[in-house]
Amino acid sequence: MIRAQVTTIDDPIFLESLDFIQSHLGFTGLDNLQQQVLERLIHSSGDFELQSLLRFSPEACQEGVAALNAGAPILTDTAMAAAAVAPMSLRTVNAQVRTVLDWVPEKVVSGTTRTAIGIVRAWCELSIEYPKSKSPIVLIGSAPKALEALLDLVDQGAMAPSLIIGMPVGFIGVAASKRRLSISGLPHIRLDGTRGGAGLAAAAINALLRASIFSDETDSERG
């Protein structure tokens, strides 16, 4: 079982918390990877209601794990999300973790956002640096305009991400960006509604990072 093999990277209290969460969730109908994402989101938020908001495109988790094992980097919209992902990355597949803020110029033209500019500039560079088989996994926890900008790029013919974790939090532009993601045809994991944030986006990818080092067992236990 995966649970028996991950004790070297998991704190015992975390594993006890997962047992508690599972006992309260009961049967969810999710496959094994989806279940792990849900459990980690609930663990990070203390909110069982997230189950009703969590959505997966077909095979999104499997594609995310495959990308991580192929060497895909992780690109976040905030430094907070990057900081929350980096430790798990180091303990698992050691994926490069960067934030779009690394590409933001000192002066930003009014009418747009720093993260939207950053993701456009980052994608231009990363599309050259990484082949399609290792295209970045993108985490959006705070910036719906960055999510919209990424979707614009793909619509215009740019390289598609290996996976988008679309969980911007808030009210202005959030619902619209999530609706657009839902019909994009791109591999994604999202939280519908107004909930989200850096911590939850990080929790979702951390679940996949944790699973990536046991991907063969994960696939065999899907159900």
URWOVEN-V472946 format. One record per residue. N is the residue number from 0. RES is the residue in one small letter. OMEGA is omega in radians with two decimals (* if undefined). Layout:
n:res:omega
N:RES:OMEGA
N:RES:OMEGA
This chain:
n:res:omega
0:m:3.11
1:i:-3.06
2:r:-3.12
3:a:-3.03
4:q:-3.05
5:v:-3.10
6:t:3.14
7:t:3.12
8:i:-3.10
9:d:3.03
10:d:-3.14
11:p:3.13
12:i:3.09
13:f:3.13
14:l:3.08
15:e:3.10
16:s:3.11
17:l:3.10
18:d:3.11
19:f:-3.13
20:i:-3.13
21:q:-3.12
22:s:3.14
23:h:3.13
24:l:-3.01
25:g:-3.10
26:f:-3.12
27:t:-3.07
28:g:3.14
29:l:3.02
30:d:-2.97
31:n:3.14
32:l:3.09
33:q:3.12
34:q:3.14
35:q:3.08
36:v:3.13
37:l:-3.11
38:e:-3.13
39:r:3.06
40:l:3.12
41:i:3.11
42:h:-3.09
43:s:-3.05
44:s:-3.02
45:g:-2.99
46:d:3.13
47:f:-3.13
48:e:3.11
49:l:3.14
50:q:-3.09
51:s:-3.09
52:l:-3.03
53:l:-3.12
54:r:3.12
55:f:2.91
56:s:-3.12
57:p:3.08
58:e:-3.10
59:a:-3.10
60:c:3.13
61:q:3.12
62:e:3.09
63:g:3.12
64:v:3.13
65:a:3.13
66:a:3.11
67:l:3.14
68:n:3.10
69:a:3.11
70:g:3.13
71:a:3.06
72:p:3.10
73:i:-3.11
74:l:-3.10
75:t:3.12
76:d:-3.13
77:t:3.05
78:a:3.14
79:m:3.12
80:a:3.13
81:a:-3.14
82:a:-3.13
83:a:-3.11
84:v:-3.01
85:a:-3.13
86:p:3.12
87:m:3.09
88:s:3.13
89:l:-3.11
90:r:-3.05
91:t:-3.03
92:v:3.11
93:n:3.07
94:a:3.06
95:q:-3.14
96:v:-3.13
97:r:3.09
98:t:3.13
99:v:3.13
100:l:3.08
101:d:-3.09
102:w:-3.08
103:v:3.11
104:p:-3.13
105:e:-3.14
106:k:-3.11
107:v:3.13
108:v:3.12
109:s:-3.14
110:g:3.06
111:t:-3.12
112:t:3.13
113:r:-3.09
114:t:3.10
115:a:3.08
116:i:-3.11
117:g:-3.09
118:i:3.09
119:v:-3.13
120:r:3.13
121:a:-3.07
122:w:3.09
123:c:-3.13
124:e:-3.06
125:l:3.11
126:s:3.08
127:i:-3.04
128:e:-3.05
129:y:3.05
130:p:-3.11
131:k:-3.11
132:s:3.13
133:k:-3.12
134:s:-3.02
135:p:2.90
136:i:-3.04
137:v:3.09
138:l:3.06
139:i:3.13
140:g:-3.03
141:s:-2.90
142:a:3.13
143:p:3.13
144:k:3.05
145:a:3.08
146:l:3.10
147:e:-3.13
148:a:3.10
149:l:3.12
150:l:3.06
151:d:-3.13
152:l:-3.14
153:v:3.10
154:d:-3.12
155:q:3.05
156:g:3.12
157:a:3.10
158:m:3.10
159:a:3.04
160:p:3.03
161:s:-3.13
162:l:2.98
163:i:2.96
164:i:-3.01
165:g:-3.10
166:m:3.08
167:p:-3.10
168:v:3.04
169:g:-2.97
170:f:-3.04
171:i:3.09
172:g:-3.05
173:v:-3.10
174:a:-3.13
175:a:-3.13
176:s:3.12
177:k:3.08
178:r:3.13
179:r:3.08
180:l:-3.06
181:s:-3.12
182:i:-3.06
183:s:-3.04
184:g:3.14
185:l:3.06
186:p:-3.11
187:h:2.97
188:i:-3.10
189:r:2.97
190:l:3.10
191:d:-3.14
192:g:-3.04
193:t:-3.06
194:r:-3.13
195:g:3.12
196:g:-3.09
197:a:-3.10
198:g:-3.13
199:l:3.07
200:a:3.11
201:a:3.14
202:a:-3.13
203:a:-3.14
204:i:3.10
205:n:3.07
206:a:3.13
207:l:3.06
208:l:3.13
209:r:-3.13
210:a:-2.99
211:s:-3.12
212:i:3.07
213:f:-2.99
214:s:3.14
215:d:3.13
216:e:3.13
217:t:-3.13
218:d:-3.09
219:s:-3.11
220:e:-3.11
221:r:3.11
222:g:*
